[in-house]
Amino acid sequence: NLLALHVGNVIYDSDRSESQLESDKFLLGQQTEILKMVENNQRLNVVKAYLNVLLADFQYRIDNEQMAIDYVSYDDLQDKHSIGQVSDVDLLAGQQSYQKALVKRQQAEQTQLQTRIELANVIGLPDARPDELKFPDLKSFDLRSSKNLKLEDAQKQVLENNPQLIALKQAQQSEIYALKNAKNTSLPTVRADAWVGSLSSYPEIREGNWRAEISVDVPLYDGGAKSSAMGKAQANLNKIKAKIQKLEQSLRSRVADIYFKIKMLDAEKEQHKIFGDYADLYLDYSRALYENESTTDLGDSMVRLSESNYETVEWQFKQALLWLELDYLQGKNVDLASSSDAKPK
């Protein structure tokens, strides 16, 4: 029995191995960026779902107050109708108003349940039903200045740090090396081989106990393999370039939309402040009339104050989500406790 140890390796392959290694490296970088983007997007979705639950709770309280007021009014109309002080038409009008408020409250109650189901699904606990949620601390977003926000700077930050765009550019680099590798498909390779051991039954006459050789493989015909590989790589490269261009355009538009909405926050804040001041004063006015046993709409004024509080909270949530979405597009951590100096991941 003949037994020999064989060691061999390609010592030169026209840089095909190096090109493949670089291509794989950029593919790994692409997957890393995609994972980062998916994780950050999940955080953003959780924040949105969480805030939606809080808003649904606020809306339910408003609609519940309005239903209670309409019920009291309708009950009073029933008493007056029984002694002939109110017509059938007025009684039906009061009943319609109460039923309308009741349906609206039921809708708000369903929205409470729906938003909780959505939150449970987002956090991966579909059987959970969150009860009372803690109001988040959003003070850090008040520190962000819309006046210092520049559209061109924001767009530049996004185009430089957006994980989805970075992932596509990593894929582009990978295809560039794949194309280079395809171009070298038909180039020669140099291989070194060595054998040690029993190479034949007559080592003294024939091969001896060891042998070494260097061989050059020059493909004379590749059956169109090079052309096919190059065509595939070039097509993938063109496709990725088109995706990059389309994504850049989309990101510029998204940033511009967020930018103008953030700029509008100051005007909306002043509007909500004025409505809040009015609601406070109107409640004091209605309470004073009530205490003096004058005709008043104290219940309506309390609902109006609740609506003012709702609008203020809704504005705070809008502000937080706009800044967080901008952070997300810029590759920064999505965090309700984040501040204006948040850094890219």
C-alpha distance (Angstrom), angle and dihedral (degrees) to the residues before:
residue distance angle dihedral
N1 . . .
L2 3.78 . .
L3 3.79 118.6 .
A4 3.80 125.6 -178.5
L5 3.79 137.4 163.6
H6 3.80 114.4 -125.3
V7 3.81 124.0 -161.2
G8 3.78 120.9 178.8
N9 3.79 140.4 157.9
V10 3.78 141.6 168.1
I11 3.82 105.0 -108.1
Y12 3.80 96.5 -176.3
D13 3.80 128.7 21.2
S14 3.81 102.6 164.4
D15 3.86 90.6 -92.4
R16 3.81 92.6 -62.5
S17 3.82 92.8 130.9
E18 3.80 92.1 48.8
S19 3.81 91.5 48.6
Q20 3.80 91.1 49.7
L21 3.80 90.9 48.6
E22 3.80 91.8 51.8
S23 3.80 90.9 46.3
D24 3.81 91.3 52.4
K25 3.80 91.0 46.8
F26 3.80 92.0 56.7
L27 3.81 90.8 45.2
L28 3.81 88.8 55.3
G29 3.80 89.6 49.5
Q30 3.79 89.6 51.0
Q31 3.81 92.3 53.8
T32 3.80 90.3 48.4
E33 3.80 91.6 54.6
I34 3.80 91.9 45.9
L35 3.81 90.8 52.4
K36 3.80 90.3 49.1
M37 3.80 90.7 50.7
V38 3.82 93.6 48.0
E39 3.82 92.7 50.0
N40 3.79 92.7 47.8
N41 3.80 92.5 46.3
Q42 3.81 88.6 52.7
R43 3.80 89.8 54.9
L44 3.80 90.4 51.0
N45 3.81 91.7 49.7
V46 3.81 90.9 50.5
V47 3.80 91.3 51.6
K48 3.82 91.6 49.4
A49 3.80 92.4 48.5
Y50 3.81 91.7 46.7
L51 3.81 93.5 51.3
N52 3.81 91.0 45.7
V53 3.80 89.4 59.1
L54 3.80 91.3 51.8
L55 3.81 91.6 49.2
A56 3.80 90.7 48.6
D57 3.81 89.3 53.7
F58 3.81 91.2 50.6
Q59 3.80 91.6 49.2
Y60 3.80 91.6 49.3
R61 3.80 91.6 54.4
I62 3.81 90.8 51.7
D63 3.80 94.0 48.0
N64 3.80 91.5 44.6
E65 3.80 90.6 53.6
Q66 3.80 91.3 48.8
M67 3.81 92.0 48.9
A68 3.80 91.1 50.9
I69 3.81 90.7 51.2
D70 3.80 92.9 48.2
Y71 3.80 90.3 47.5
V72 3.80 91.9 53.6
S73 3.82 89.9 48.5
Y74 3.79 91.7 48.6
D75 3.80 92.0 47.3
D76 3.81 89.6 51.7
L77 3.81 90.1 50.1
Q78 3.80 89.9 52.3
D79 3.80 90.7 54.4
K80 3.80 92.2 48.5
H81 3.80 91.7 44.9
S82 3.80 90.8 54.6
I83 3.83 90.3 60.1
G84 3.80 94.6 40.9
Q85 3.80 98.5 -105.9
V86 3.83 94.2 117.9
S87 3.81 128.4 47.3
D88 3.78 126.1 -125.8
V89 3.79 89.6 -109.4
D90 3.81 92.9 55.9
L91 3.79 90.7 46.4
L92 3.80 92.2 52.3
A93 3.79 90.3 46.5
G94 3.79 89.8 54.0
Q95 3.79 91.6 46.8
Q96 3.81 90.9 50.5
S97 3.79 90.8 50.7
Y98 3.81 91.3 50.6
Q99 3.82 93.5 46.6
K100 3.78 90.4 49.4
A101 3.82 90.7 52.0
L102 3.80 90.5 46.1
V103 3.80 92.7 53.1
K104 3.80 90.5 47.5
R105 3.79 90.9 52.4
Q106 3.80 90.7 49.1
Q107 3.80 89.2 51.4
A108 3.80 89.6 51.1
E109 3.80 89.4 50.0
Q110 3.79 90.5 52.4
T111 3.80 89.8 48.8
Q112 3.80 88.6 54.0
L113 3.80 89.7 55.8
Q114 3.80 93.9 42.0
T115 3.81 94.5 51.7
R116 3.79 90.4 48.4
I117 3.79 91.0 51.6
E118 3.81 89.6 50.1
L119 3.81 91.3 49.6
A120 3.80 91.3 49.2
N121 3.81 90.6 50.6
V122 3.80 92.9 48.1
I123 3.81 93.1 52.7
G124 3.80 90.9 46.2
L125 3.82 97.1 -110.7
P126 3.82 102.7 108.3
D127 3.82 93.4 168.9
A128 3.81 93.3 53.9
R129 3.79 121.9 97.1
P130 3.81 111.0 -162.9
D131 3.79 111.3 -140.8
E132 3.79 120.3 -168.5
L133 3.79 113.1 2.9
K134 3.78 125.3 -153.9
F135 3.79 115.8 -116.2
P136 3.82 107.6 -115.0
D137 3.78 124.3 -121.8
L138 3.80 104.5 -110.7
K139 3.81 98.4 170.6
S140 3.79 92.7 112.6
F141 3.81 90.3 66.3
D142 3.80 91.3 56.2
L143 3.80 86.5 62.3
R144 3.78 91.7 61.3
S145 3.76 112.0 95.3
S146 3.78 118.6 -141.1
K147 3.81 87.9 -166.9
N148 3.80 91.1 64.1
L149 3.79 92.8 48.4
K150 3.81 112.0 106.0
L151 3.80 120.3 -166.5
E152 3.80 95.2 -143.3
D153 3.81 92.3 48.6
A154 3.80 92.4 48.1
Q155 3.80 92.2 49.3
K156 3.80 90.9 47.8
Q157 3.82 91.4 51.3
V158 3.79 91.1 50.5
L159 3.80 94.7 47.6
E160 3.80 90.0 50.1
N161 3.80 99.7 43.5
N162 3.81 109.0 24.0
P163 3.84 106.3 125.6
Q164 3.80 94.2 -147.5
L165 3.80 91.0 53.3
I166 3.80 92.0 44.3
A167 3.81 89.4 50.9
L168 3.81 91.1 53.3
K169 3.80 91.3 48.7
Q170 3.81 89.1 50.4
A171 3.80 88.6 52.5
Q172 3.80 89.0 48.7
Q173 3.81 91.3 54.6
S174 3.79 89.9 47.5
E175 3.82 90.9 54.6
I176 3.80 91.2 47.3
Y177 3.80 89.1 59.5
A178 3.81 90.5 41.7
L179 3.80 88.2 55.5
K180 3.80 90.6 48.6
N181 3.78 89.4 50.4
A182 3.81 90.5 50.0
K183 3.80 91.1 52.5
N184 3.82 89.2 56.0
T185 3.81 94.6 49.8
S186 3.83 95.4 105.6
L187 3.82 97.1 38.8
P188 3.82 120.1 112.4
T189 3.79 123.6 -90.1
V190 3.81 126.5 -151.7
R191 3.78 119.4 -146.2
A192 3.80 132.8 -172.7
D193 3.82 122.2 -154.8
A194 3.82 134.1 178.2
W195 3.82 133.1 -174.7
V196 3.81 127.8 -164.6
G197 3.80 124.3 -178.0
S198 3.76 138.1 38.7
L199 3.77 102.8 -7.4
S200 3.80 95.5 168.2
S201 3.79 143.2 -5.5
Y202 3.83 89.5 -101.2
P203 3.84 106.2 43.2
E204 3.80 93.4 165.8
I205 3.81 92.1 55.6
R206 3.83 102.5 34.4
E207 3.85 132.7 18.1
G208 3.80 98.8 -12.6
N209 3.83 120.3 -148.6
W210 3.79 99.3 -54.1
R211 3.76 140.6 27.8
A212 3.83 135.8 -175.8
E213 3.75 130.3 -171.6
I214 3.79 142.9 169.4
S215 3.79 117.5 -146.3
V216 3.79 132.4 -169.2
D217 3.81 118.6 -148.8
V218 3.80 112.4 -157.0
P219 3.84 112.7 -179.2
L220 3.77 109.9 -138.1
Y221 3.80 95.4 -176.3
D222 3.81 128.4 13.9
G223 3.79 99.7 -178.0
G224 3.80 91.6 -121.8
A225 3.82 93.5 -55.8
K226 3.81 93.3 131.3
S227 3.78 94.0 48.1
S228 3.79 91.8 47.1
A229 3.82 94.0 48.1
M230 3.79 92.0 47.5
G231 3.79 92.5 47.9
K232 3.78 92.3 50.3
A233 3.81 93.5 47.2
Q234 3.82 92.5 46.2
A235 3.81 91.8 49.1
N236 3.81 91.1 50.5
L237 3.78 90.3 47.6
N238 3.81 92.6 51.4
K239 3.79 90.4 48.0
I240 3.81 92.1 51.9
K241 3.81 92.2 47.5
A242 3.80 89.4 53.9
K243 3.81 90.7 49.2
I244 3.81 90.8 50.5
Q245 3.78 92.1 51.4
K246 3.81 92.1 47.2
L247 3.81 93.0 47.1
E248 3.81 92.2 48.9
Q249 3.80 90.1 53.4
S250 3.81 90.9 47.4
L251 3.81 92.6 48.7
R252 3.80 92.3 50.4
S253 3.79 89.6 52.3
R254 3.81 93.5 47.0
V255 3.79 92.1 49.1
A256 3.81 91.0 48.1
D257 3.82 90.4 51.2
I258 3.82 91.8 49.9
Y259 3.81 90.7 44.6
F260 3.82 94.5 55.6
K261 3.81 92.2 43.9
I262 3.80 90.5 52.4
K263 3.79 89.6 49.1
M264 3.81 89.0 53.9
L265 3.80 92.3 53.8
D266 3.81 93.4 83.9
A267 3.80 92.6 54.5
E268 3.80 91.5 46.3
K269 3.79 90.9 48.2
E270 3.80 91.2 55.8
Q271 3.80 89.9 48.2
H272 3.82 91.8 52.6
K273 3.80 91.0 45.8
I274 3.80 91.7 54.7
F275 3.79 91.7 47.4
G276 3.82 89.6 48.5
D277 3.80 92.2 51.1
Y278 3.80 90.0 48.6
A279 3.81 91.9 48.6
D280 3.81 91.2 50.5
L281 3.79 93.1 49.2
Y282 3.80 93.1 44.4
L283 3.80 90.7 51.4
D284 3.81 90.9 51.9
Y285 3.79 89.4 48.1
S286 3.81 93.1 49.5
R287 3.80 91.7 45.8
A288 3.81 90.8 52.4
L289 3.82 91.1 51.5
Y290 3.79 90.2 48.0
E291 3.79 92.8 51.3
N292 3.79 89.1 51.3
E293 3.82 90.0 50.4
S294 3.79 91.9 -115.6
T295 3.80 124.8 143.1
T296 3.78 107.2 -81.7
D297 3.81 143.9 161.7
L298 3.79 95.0 -138.6
G299 3.80 92.1 150.9
D300 3.78 92.8 52.3
S301 3.79 91.3 48.8
M302 3.83 89.9 52.8
V303 3.81 90.0 51.8
R304 3.78 89.4 48.7
L305 3.81 89.6 53.8
S306 3.81 90.5 49.7
E307 3.81 89.5 51.0
S308 3.79 89.0 51.9
N309 3.80 90.7 52.3
Y310 3.80 89.6 48.0
E311 3.80 92.2 52.8
T312 3.79 90.7 49.6
V313 3.80 92.1 51.0
E314 3.80 91.2 44.6
W315 3.80 89.1 52.6
Q316 3.80 91.3 50.9
F317 3.79 90.7 51.0
K318 3.80 91.6 47.5
Q319 3.78 90.6 51.2
A320 3.81 92.6 49.9
L321 3.82 93.9 46.8
L322 3.80 93.8 48.6
W323 3.79 92.5 52.5
L324 3.81 91.5 43.0
E325 3.80 91.9 51.3
L326 3.79 89.0 51.2
D327 3.82 88.8 50.1
Y328 3.80 89.3 50.0
L329 3.79 92.8 51.6
Q330 3.81 89.5 48.4
G331 3.80 91.9 53.1
K332 3.81 94.2 -110.2
N333 3.78 125.3 140.2
V334 3.80 113.1 -85.6
D335 3.80 103.6 -130.1
L336 3.80 131.1 151.3
A337 3.78 87.8 -144.8
S338 3.79 91.6 52.9
S339 3.77 123.1 125.1
S340 3.78 136.7 -154.7
D341 3.81 91.7 -88.6
A342 3.79 94.2 60.2
K343 3.76 111.1 146.7
P344 3.79 129.8 -138.8
K345 3.78 114.4 -97.2
